[in-house]
Amino acid sequence: MIRFRERLFKDAYAQEFSVSKILHEHSTGHHHLIIFENELFGRVMALDGIIQTTEKDEFIYHEMLAHVPLFARGDASDVLVIGGGDGGILREVVKHPEVKRIVHVEIDKAVVEMSRKYLPNHSAGAFDDPRVELVISDGLDYVQNTDRKFDVIISDSTDPEGPGEALFTKAFYQGCHRCLSDRGVLVTQNGVCFLQLDEVKTTAKHLKEIFKDSHFFSAAVPTYIGGIMAFGWATDDRTLRKVPQAEIARRVDKIGIKTRYYNAGIHNASFALPQYVIDAIK
Ligand code: SAM
């Protein structure tokens, strides 16, 4: 039996998957991409030896990164998704009828193509939604140069190495700030905070220097091993992460979307952080 050992934490600590079948593997020019089957997690995609997504637990990550900012706003019409080539974030964003335009900026066309082919349930047709405009480009370059404004920006990036490194820089967060509308919100994938606390600290420092309100929210996603995953939150509107639970519940009911992890209780609770994270981001 072939085995896939993740290389995120080098030799210090790793998760390993049995590979029942390799569905696709090639070097895209940006990444080494592999999609394989595992008997517990279904289809699994890794880029440069690091797990990106699995069929079994992707809903937790995608629902949280999409619905927390969208329901906090309740009225977002323009959304920018950066990274997220598997289409899982898009699938959740298109469930919101108030969203009128979605620009999706992904650096690696092959991730989109191979995900559409081998992970079709991630996007579930969202790439064909008429509101979606796919732009194959570097996310940093896009936020520094676009004239468009967005109510919500979702950074669904790889970890900060390779092309993903640009999406953790101060220049990227400044670029996002310049293309957010008034009351706009940026959310980011920020790693597993117990093992990647420096990543959280650096992002916290940058966000604090640029936005009036910044914080993190969290969820436990089994294949992002090592504890809870931190998601960055940044906006100039301090009220947005304090929307009462009853109001979030009203907004969720109004749209009537079906979720498997996200709900109004989880929304508000996800902003409560462990003390070691609070101390790290002070
Ligand atoms: N949920 C995943 C995780 O936390 O590991 C992230 C998955 S998603 C597949 C990450 C995407 O970010 C990849 O498709 C990658 O090509 C894209 N990406 C990396 N760097 C980028 C950049 N500078 N601009 C735009 N997209 C980028």
Residues whose N, C-alpha, C, O or C-beta is under 5 A from the ligand:
A	BS01	SAM	I51 Q52 I82 G83 G84 G85 D86 V105 E106 I107 D108 V111 S137 D138 G139 L140 D156 S157 T158 P163 G164 A166 Q189
